[in-house]
Amino acid sequence: MTWISVGSLAAWLWLLLGQGFFWRTDVRLPDRRPPDDWPSVAIVVPARDEAEVLPESLPSLLAQDYPGRAEVFLVDDGSTDGTGELARSLAAERGGLPLTVDSPGEPGPGWTGKLWAVRHGMALARARTDAEYLLLTDADIAHAPGSLRELVAAARAADLDLVSQMARLRVATPWERLIVPAFVYFFSQLYPFRWVNRPGGRTAAAAGGCVLLRREAAERARIPDAIRHAVIDDVTLARAVKRTGGRIWLGLAERVDSIRPYPRLGQLWRMVSRSAYAQLLYQPLLLLATVAGLAVVYLAPPAAVAAGAAGGNVPALAAGAAAWAVMTGTYLPMLRYYRQPWWLAPLLPFTAALYLLMTVDSAVQHYRGRGAAWKGRTYTRPGTTPPEAAP
C-alpha cells in the first residue's frame, strides 16, 4: 500500500504541474474586439424529441443581439413529441431571427443521427445564405443575448477557424452536484484547454453544445461527411479541423448554459456510459488501463489513508493524505465555477468510482450489442452493422 500511495502522490504532482494546468478555470473567450464588418452566420440546431427544453433554448437563439445577418435552421431529426411544430409556434410568438424548420429523414448508412441532421442543416444554410460562419448548437443550450456576438468577435479577432465553449451544465439536484462538475473536470483533464488552444499542438477537442465554425474550414475538413460515424462528434470535429490546418479554441462558457435536467443517477449514468467506451476506441486493453489508472489515481489515496490509520503505516498514511489533498485542491476551482460548496471536493474519489463503473458498464453494453444508445437509436463501432434501435 505504501508504494501505491507514493505512486498516486507522484501522479497527482504530475497532474498538478504537467498536464496543462487543466484544473484552472480561467480559460474564457479571448479578445472580443468588434470586427469592422460583421459576417453572416447560420445557426444549425439538430433536435430530436426536444419539446421539453425547446421553449427555453430556442427563444434565446431567436433573440440574439447580433449586428450582422443571422438565421436559425432547426433540423427536426425524426421527433415524435412535436418538436418541429413547437419550434414554428415559438418563432411565430416570439419573433426575432428568421427560423427554418426542416427534417432530413432517417440517417443514411454509416451516419449518426445528430451528424445526419447537422449535414442537412448545413446544406440548407449553403442553399439559402452566404454565411461565413456556422454556429452548431444543441437544442438544450440557452444563449445569453450577446453570445453570438462575442463568439464571432473572438473568432475574428484571433483569426480562429473554430471557437467552442463548454456550456455551463445544469447543477440543481444532489446527484447533479456530485457528478456534473466532475464531468467537466475529467474532460479538461483529458483535453487540457491550454493544450487545445496552442497553435501547432496535437491536442484537439471541442464541446458540441456550442461550436462556431468557419464555413471555409468546414469545407476543407469535409465536415460533417468525414466524421459521419462519430459518436463523440465534438472531439472528432475539432481533430478534423486542426488536422487540416485550422486554428481552434476551447474554453469555459460565461453566457452559454445547458438546461437539460439530469435529476436522477440513472439519467446521468446513461449520459456518461453511452459514449465512454467509444472514447476508449472500443479497446479492451485501454479499458483495463483506464480502470487501473482511475483506481491508482483516485481510489488509492483514501484507501491508503484508511489502511495506514488502521495498520499504523505512517508512510502510506502520509502519502495517501498528501495525494488526496492535491486532488481536492485541483477540484476546488471547478466547484467554484459551478458555485458549489467546497466540501464536495474531498468526495471526488467517490465520484471517480461512479465514473469507473459507468465506463465498465459502457463496455458491457457495447458487447451486449446495445452500444451507444440514445433516444431510440443505438450506435456500434464503425464498420459493424448497428441494430435498428435500442431496446
Disulfide bonds with the S-S distance in Angstrom:
none
